[in-house]
Amino acid sequence: MFQSLADNVDIATSVPELHRRFAVAPMMELSDRHFRYLARRLTRHSLLYTEMLTSKAVIHGDRRYLLDTDIADQPLVLQLGGSDPIEMAEAASIGQEWGYNEININVGCPSDRVQSGRFGACLMAEPDTVAQCVKAMRDSVSIPVTVKCRLGIDRDDSYEVVEDFVNTVADAGCEQFIVHARKAWLDGLSPRENRTIPPLRYPYVYRLKEARPDLHITINGGIETWDAVKAHLQHVDGVMCGRKAYYQPAFLGRADATVFSELPNAFDEFNTVEQLAEVARDYALYMQQWVEEGVRLSALTRHIVALYHKVPGARLWRRHLSENASTATDAVALVEDALQCVLVTSSRSVS
């Protein structure tokens, strides 16, 4: 059906530095291969991430189900969760064999399940463990091993905490860090609350870049406009956006023109109702192939429900998809019918 990484295990190469300037964050239960197909239809050059997969799942689970993805997704990063250097090295090696361009270690997720498995944000308190994982993984693969972390955890969130953490892990060979510019409360806040309640401290990330100009530093957290992206790029090497990109996918339609305009085959802006309609029709054809393979249509349409935002007919677009996806069998017809709710405003820009 699709040319997948699993069928082309020799294609993994390092991510070019230019692609690191803008990335779409790994998001649990959101960043699946279907969302990545939609994202890549909107931005050719942004760096994409998988959902976090545990090292144990990669080693012992159904690898084709967990790791298979489309070549069109590249450049693509596999994010792993774990704290055992031997297991993380084995999982990284599998990821490279599967064709991924880069392996990222999750040191930022604050959920109870992640903490109980001794990975995610709780590892901010164990920089030596993370360093051991980095070294073992780098010894096992030729592609980059990177780390996504927080500023700190609980009450321990001074600037010195993140700088000491980064210095320790960098000494083990990590050259790229994605820093969520908030600390994480491991007790008392939900993962969702941890994305909004701890205050953003962008100056800490700027200061980190000043202290370690040799490292590639990407900033993450609360970034929701292209003006903000451009402003951050004056201080750091890259910007990562998550929920904004998922819940308003049209946002990604400006990535290439804003950040990657000088790269070959960069997309022009997708910023009108009619332009996004072509993206929706392309995704409908993609969905239909998966429906014929037995995938529930509702599991696919969920990624385009928010394609239109703040334009007349957007609410009807969402309602038509949500109410009919569970019974429809023709994805193309479903999307075309939903498009009629918004196409009357085809000349209007999408925010």
ABEGO torsion letter per residue (X at the ends): XBBBAAABAAABBBBBAAAAABBBBBBBGAABAAAAAAAAAABAABBBBBBBBBAAAAAABBAAAAABBBAAAOBBBBBBBEABAAAAAAAAAAAAAAGBABBBBBAABABAAAAAAGBEAAAAABAAAAAAAAAAAAAABABBBBBBBBAEBEABABAAAAAAAAAAAAAAGBABBBBBABBBBABGBBAAAAAAABBBBAAAAAAAAAABAABBBBBBEGBABAAAAAAAAAABABBBBBAAAAABAAAAAAAAAAAAAABBGBBBBBABAAAAAAAAAAAAAAAAAAAAAGBBAAAAAAAAAAABBGBBGAAAAAAAAAAAAAABABAAAAAAAAAAAAAAAAABBBX
